[in-house]
Amino acid sequence: MRNSTSGVLTLLVLLPGFLLGCSGEEAPGSTAASPTFHRDVEPLLQKHCMSCHSPGNIAPFSLTAYDAAHSVASLLARSARERTMPPWGAMETDECQPPHSWKDDLRLTEEEIAVFEAWAASGAPEGDPADAPPPFVAEAPGLPGVELEVAPKEPFIASGDADQFRCFVMDPGLTEARYINGVHLMPGNRKVVHHALVFIDKDGATDALVDEHGGYDCFGGPGFSGELVAAWAPGGVPIELEPNIGAELPAGARLVMQVHYHPAGTTAEPDATRLQLRFTQGVPEWLMGIALIGNFESPFAQGRGLLPGPNDADGVEFMIPAGVPDHVETMQFRLPAAVSLSETYLYGAGTHMHYVGTDMKVTLEREEGAAGAPEDQCLVQTPRWDFSWQRGFYYDAPIEQLPRLRGGDLLTMRCTYDNSNSNPFLAKALKEQHLPAPVDVHLGESTLDEMCLAAVIHVTRKQ
């Protein structure tokens, strides 16, 4: 279920007018006691579901026809109530109230959830086809308004049992600086593409790394210091910015795409993951950047970095013991003083873990005594983490109303894990790796390693 840039609610009983056998009070948006498919349900499916649940798209079954929807009416109602569909990770909780609502929030309203429940409870009637909305037309896949697409020199075939990391060097052919206003990674073979990152090589640092096939192996990182400009993981959607925001791509720069392949013991078809770009018209007012913060292996000075955990056995360490269902690791990072030299705002945030992860919360604590700084804030929480659906979340507010970032602010990442057989995502991963039971999990990049990583999406006024 896809939207242009970037949903899951709380339990509520059925609205009175939707109870089976009730007095016939009318439901919101309905002109009769019981909703029907064409009048009430089909419009909701078009709005929230058919971008995935339609022929040729990612979902395992289509919902564009009545017979198909009728056969899964109870599943639709249950998934809506449990907030597993549409998939959306960022939630408001007792301990996290983000500073603003989210752009392109996919979540169903309580009234919409009640429509699905009442429809299923009344036998999922079709109703009058004359009440149907216009036929659903799927959006074209990829980035709207794409101006440039780049791809590796050659496709890559991943195989074997071990995870592979491959970097592809791609030349966009720019003779003058451009500013990326929209970006999206299009995975070529979703069976094996675990995630992908795109970095900017401004100075030809990869000349000494690239081989005759246009790439190089790059486990642990791209092998050079480059700005991150795009990321994709399952569930990822295009990043689309306002017209006055862009990420600088200098003339002559190359784009380096690091792809994590997870072949899981199968010989894969070739992968040709490609990158789509759209640019601003002229020089934008604001520059966008993405910082990935976390994955600390040890403590820093002043007690930052990796903090002591509940199962540390040999000093402070990142280790999730086998069989433990509720393990917590916490990391902290203080923003450098240089951040205060520019007008920088937090545009959005995201979380990243692997299959053992269950909940991640990112908070911002203001430096004590900072002039004009608002109170401490929870930036994002994904309390029902699902590796299969990842994305960045963008605040729905004008830039100058967003949280201002300053040097000395303290970022805290709290990650919770379930390394037991009760974790269905872990059970699936163990099966793929031919492992009979959970094992101790450490920090790392492979599928059965773990991470605790915050994505800080920021905009800075261009000087």
C-alpha positions in Angstrom: 0.0 0.0 0.0 1.9 2.9 -1.3 1.9 6.6 -1.2 4.1 9.3 -2.6 6.5 9.9 0.2 6.4 8.2 3.2 0.1 4.0 8.9 -2.4 1.7 12.8 -4.6 2.7 15.5 -6.1 1.6 18.9 -8.9 -0.8 19.7 -12.5 0.4 19.6 -15.8 -1.5 19.6 -18.0 -1.5 16.5 -19.9 1.7 16.0 -23.5 1.2 17.2 -25.0 1.4 13.7 -22.8 -1.4 12.4 -23.7 -4.1 14.9 -25.3 -7.1 13.3 -29.0 -7.2 14.1 -29.0 -3.6 15.5 -31.7 -1.0 15.0 -30.5 0.1 11.6 -28.8 3.4 12.5 -26.9 4.7 9.5 -23.1 4.5 9.5 -20.8 7.3 8.5 -20.7 7.5 4.7 -23.5 4.9 4.3 -27.1 5.4 3.4 -28.3 2.0 4.9 -27.7 0.0 8.0 -25.3 -2.4 6.4 -22.5 -1.3 4.1 -22.1 -2.9 0.7 -19.0 -3.6 -1.4 -19.6 -1.3 -4.3 -20.9 1.7 -2.3 -18.8 1.6 0.9 -16.0 -0.9 0.7 -14.6 -0.6 -2.8 -13.8 3.1 -2.4 -11.8 2.3 0.7 -10.0 -0.5 -1.0 -9.1 1.8 -3.9 -7.8 4.5 -1.5 -5.8 2.3 0.9 -5.2 -1.2 -0.6 -5.3 -1.6 -4.4 -1.9 0.1 -5.0 -0.5 -3.2 -3.7 -3.6 -5.6 -4.0 -4.1 -5.4 -7.7 -2.9 -7.6 -10.6 0.9 -7.4 -11.1 1.6 -5.6 -7.8 3.5 -6.8 -4.7 0.6 -8.2 -2.7 -0.2 -11.9 -2.9 -3.8 -11.4 -4.0 -5.9 -8.8 -5.8 -8.9 -6.9 -4.3 -10.1 -5.2 -7.4 -13.1 -7.5 -7.9 -16.0 -8.3 -5.5 -15.6 -12.1 -5.5 -11.9 -11.7 -4.4 -12.7 -9.2 -1.7 -15.8 -11.3 -0.5 -13.6 -14.4 0.0 -11.3 -12.5 2.4 -13.9 -10.2 4.1 -13.1 -11.5 7.6 -9.4 -11.1 7.0 -9.9 -7.6 5.8 -11.8 -6.7 8.9 -9.3 -8.3 11.2 -6.3 -6.8 9.5 -7.9 -3.4 9.6 -8.7 -3.7 13.3 -5.2 -5.1 14.2 -3.6 -2.3 12.2 -1.5 -4.7 10.2 -2.9 -3.3 7.0 -2.3 -0.9 5.6 1.3 -1.3 6.8 2.6 1.7 8.7 5.2 1.7 11.4 5.3 5.1 13.2 2.7 5.2 16.0 1.7 7.5 18.8 2.1 5.7 22.1 2.0 6.5 25.8 5.7 7.2 25.7 5.9 8.8 22.3 4.0 11.7 20.9 5.9 13.0 17.8 6.1 16.8 17.4 3.8 16.8 14.3 1.5 14.4 12.4 2.9 12.5 9.4 2.7 13.3 5.7 0.9 10.7 3.6 -0.3 8.8 6.7 -1.7 5.5 5.4 -3.6 4.6 8.5 -7.4 3.9 8.4 -9.7 6.1 10.5 -11.9 4.4 13.1 -14.9 5.0 10.8 -13.2 3.3 8.0 -12.2 0.3 10.1 -15.8 0.1 11.3 -17.0 -0.1 7.7 -14.8 -3.2 7.0 -16.0 -4.8 10.3 -19.7 -4.2 9.7 -19.4 -5.4 6.1 -17.8 -8.7 7.1 -20.3 -9.1 10.0 -23.3 -8.7 7.7 -22.1 -11.3 5.2 -20.1 -9.0 2.9 -22.9 -8.1 0.5 -22.1 -6.9 -3.0 -24.8 -4.3 -3.3 -25.7 -2.5 -6.5 -22.9 -2.3 -9.1 -24.3 1.0 -10.1 -22.9 2.4 -6.8 -19.3 1.4 -7.7 -16.7 4.2 -8.0 -14.8 4.5 -11.3 -12.6 1.6 -12.1 -9.2 1.5 -10.2 -6.2 2.6 -12.3 -2.9 1.7 -10.7 -0.2 4.4 -10.6 2.9 3.7 -12.7 5.6 2.2 -10.5 8.5 4.3 -9.5 9.2 8.0 -9.0 6.7 10.4 -10.4 8.3 12.8 -12.8 11.5 10.9 -13.1 14.1 12.8 -15.1 17.1 10.5 -15.0 17.6 6.8 -14.4 20.9 5.2 -13.7 21.8 1.5 -13.4 24.9 -0.7 -12.9 27.1 -1.5 -15.8 26.2 -5.2 -15.6 23.5 -7.2 -13.7 24.6 -9.1 -10.7 23.8 -12.7 -9.8 23.7 -13.5 -6.1 24.0 -17.1 -4.9 25.1 -19.3 -2.1 24.2 -19.2 1.6 26.2 -16.2 2.7 25.0 -12.6 2.5 26.7 -10.5 -0.1 27.4 -6.8 -0.3 28.1 -5.3 -3.7 28.8 -1.7 -4.6 27.9 -0.5 -8.1 29.5 2.7 -9.4 27.2 4.7 -11.7 27.9 7.9 -13.5 24.9 10.2 -14.0 26.8 12.3 -16.5 26.3 15.7 -15.0 28.3 18.6 -16.3 26.8 21.0 -13.8 25.6 20.7 -10.2 22.0 19.5 -9.9 19.7 19.2 -6.8 17.9 16.0 -6.2 14.2 16.7 -5.4 12.9 13.1 -5.8 14.7 9.8 -5.6 13.7 6.1 -5.6 15.5 2.8 -5.8 13.8 0.2 -8.0 14.9 -3.3 -6.9 15.4 -5.6 -9.8 15.1 -8.9 -8.0 13.1 -8.6 -4.7 13.9 -12.3 -3.8 17.4 -11.4 -2.9 17.7 -7.6 -2.5 17.7 -7.2 1.3 18.3 -3.4 1.3 20.3 -0.8 -0.7 22.0 2.5 0.0 23.2 5.2 -2.4 26.2 7.4 -1.7 27.7 10.4 -3.6 31.3 10.0 -4.6 32.4 13.7 -5.3 36.1 13.2 -5.7 36.6 9.9 -7.6 37.4 7.9 -4.4 36.0 4.7 -6.0 38.4 4.8 -9.0 40.8 2.6 -7.0 38.0 0.2 -5.9 35.9 -0.5 -9.0 36.6 -3.6 -11.2 36.0 -4.3 -14.8 32.4 -5.1 -14.1 31.7 -1.6 -12.8 31.5 -2.5 -9.1 33.3 -4.0 -6.1 32.6 -6.1 -3.0 31.9 -3.8 0.0 30.9 -5.7 3.2 30.8 -3.2 6.1 30.4 0.0 4.0 31.1 1.6 0.7 34.8 1.9 1.4 34.9 5.7 1.2 33.4 8.7 3.0 30.4 9.8 1.0 27.1 11.5 1.7 24.0 9.2 1.8 21.4 10.4 -0.6 18.9 7.5 -0.8 18.0 4.2 0.9 15.6 1.4 0.1 14.4 -1.5 2.2 11.2 -3.6 1.8 8.2 -1.2 2.0 10.3 1.7 0.8 8.6 4.3 -1.4 9.9 7.3 -3.4 11.3 10.2 -1.5 9.6 13.3 -2.8 10.5 16.8 -1.5 8.9 20.2 -1.8 10.0 22.2 -4.8 12.3 24.4 -2.7 14.3 21.4 -1.2 17.0 19.4 -2.9 20.1 17.3 -2.2 23.2 18.6 -4.1 24.7 16.3 -6.7 27.9 18.0 -7.9 29.1 18.1 -11.6 31.2 15.0 -12.3 30.1 13.2 -9.2 29.3 9.5 -9.3 26.6 7.6 -7.5 27.6 4.5 -5.6 24.8 2.0 -4.8 25.6 -0.5 -2.1 23.2 -3.5 -2.3 22.9 -6.1 0.4 22.0 -9.4 -1.2 20.4 -12.2 0.9 20.3 -15.3 -1.4 19.3 -17.7 1.4 20.9 -20.7 -0.4 19.1 -20.2 -3.8 20.7 -19.4 -7.1 19.0 -16.2 -8.1 18.0 -14.6 -11.4 20.1 -11.6 -12.3 19.5 -8.4 -10.4 19.6 -5.0 -12.0 18.4 -2.6 -9.3 18.3 0.9 -10.7 18.1 4.5 -9.3 15.6 7.1 -10.4 16.2 10.8 -9.9 14.2 14.1 -10.3 15.7 17.5 -9.8 14.7 21.0 -8.7 14.3 23.8 -11.1 17.4 25.9 -10.3 19.1 26.2 -6.9 16.7 25.4 -4.0 16.3 27.4 -0.8 16.9 24.3 1.4 19.4 21.4 1.2 18.3 17.9 2.3 20.5 15.4 4.0 20.2 11.9 5.6 22.3 10.9 8.6 22.3 7.3 9.8 23.1 7.3 13.5 23.6 4.3 15.8 25.0 0.8 15.5 27.6 1.7 18.2 29.7 -1.3 19.3 31.1 0.3 22.5 30.7 3.3 24.8 32.0 6.8 23.9 33.4 9.4 26.2 31.0 11.0 28.7 28.9 7.8 28.8 27.6 8.0 25.2 27.6 5.5 22.4 26.5 2.0 23.5 25.0 2.1 27.0 25.1 -0.8 29.5 22.5 -3.4 28.8 20.7 -6.0 30.9 22.6 -9.0 29.7 26.1 -7.7 29.5 28.6 -10.4 30.6 32.0 -9.0 29.7 31.8 -5.2 30.0 29.4 -3.2 27.9 28.6 -5.2 24.7 25.9 -5.5 22.1 24.6 -9.0 22.6 21.1 -10.4 22.4 21.1 -13.8 24.2 19.4 -16.8 22.5 15.9 -17.4 23.9 15.5 -13.9 25.5 12.1 -12.4 24.4 12.4 -8.8 25.7 16.0 -7.6 25.4 16.9 -3.9 25.2 19.9 -2.1 23.8 20.3 1.7 24.1 22.6 4.1 22.3 23.2 7.8 22.5 24.8 10.4 20.3 25.4 14.1 21.0 25.1 16.3 17.9 28.4 18.1 17.2 28.8 21.8 17.9 29.0 22.6 14.1 25.2 21.9 13.8 24.6 25.2 15.6 26.4 27.1 12.8 23.6 26.5 10.3 19.9 26.7 10.3 19.0 23.1 10.4 15.6 21.5 11.0 14.5 17.9 11.4 12.5 17.0 8.3 11.7 13.4 9.2 13.0 10.3 10.9 13.1 6.5 10.5 14.2 3.4 12.4 16.1 0.3 11.2 16.6 -3.1 12.8 16.6 -6.7 11.4 14.4 -9.7 12.1 15.0 -9.9 15.9 13.8 -6.3 16.4 10.3 -5.6 17.8 10.3 -1.9 18.9 12.5 1.1 18.4 12.1 4.6 19.8 14.2 7.7 18.9 14.2 10.8 21.2 15.9 14.1 21.2 17.0 15.6 24.5 17.9 19.3 24.4 21.3 20.4 25.8 20.7 21.8 29.3 20.3 25.6 29.3 20.0 25.9 25.5 18.5 29.2 24.7 15.1 29.0 22.9 15.1 25.2 22.7 11.8 23.5 23.1 11.2 20.6 25.5 12.7 17.2 24.9 10.8 15.3 22.2 10.2 11.8 21.0 10.9 11.9 17.3 9.5 8.5 16.2 8.6 5.2 17.6 7.9 1.9 15.6 6.4 -0.3 18.4 5.5 -3.1 16.1 8.6 -3.3 14.0 8.3 -5.3 10.8 11.4 -5.6 8.6 9.2 -6.3 5.6 7.8 -2.7 5.7 10.3 0.0 6.1 10.2 3.7 5.2 11.1 7.2 6.3 8.4 9.2 8.0 8.1 13.0 7.2 6.6 15.6 9.5 3.6 17.4 8.1 4.5 21.0 9.0 6.2 24.0 7.4 10.0 23.8 7.7 10.4 26.6 10.2 7.9 24.9 12.5 9.9 21.7 12.5 12.2 20.8 15.4 15.4 22.9 15.2 18.6 20.8 15.5 21.5 22.3 17.6 24.9 21.2 18.6 24.8 19.5 22.0 21.4 18.0 21.5 21.4 14.3 22.6 19.9 11.7 20.4 18.8 8.4 22.1 18.0 5.2 20.3 16.2 2.5 22.3 15.9 -0.9 20.5 13.9 -3.8 21.8 14.4 -7.4 20.5 12.8 -10.8 20.8 15.4 -13.5 20.2 13.0 -16.4 21.0 10.9 -18.9 19.0 7.8 -16.7 19.8 9.1 -14.2 17.2 7.6 -15.2 13.8 10.0 -13.1 11.8 13.0 -14.7 13.5 11.5 -18.2 13.0 11.3 -17.5 9.2 14.9 -16.2 9.1 16.2 -19.2 11.0 14.4 -21.6 8.6 16.1 -19.8 5.6 19.5 -20.1 7.3 18.9 -23.8 8.1 19.3 -23.2 11.9 17.2 -25.3 14.3 17.0 -22.7 17.2 17.8 -19.1 18.0 21.5 -18.2 18.6 23.2 -15.3 20.4 22.9 -12.2 18.2 25.5 -9.5 17.8 25.8 -6.2 16.0 26.5 -6.7 12.3 25.3 -6.4 8.7 24.2 -10.0 7.9 20.6 -11.0 8.1 20.9 -12.8 11.5 23.0 -10.0 12.9 21.2 -7.0 14.4 21.2 -3.2 14.1 19.9 -0.2 16.1 20.0 2.6 13.6 18.1 5.9 13.4 17.6 7.8 10.1 17.7 11.6 10.7 16.4 13.4 7.7 17.3 17.0 7.9 17.1 20.2 5.9 19.5 23.1 6.1 19.1 26.6 4.7 21.4 27.0 1.7 24.1 29.7 2.4 
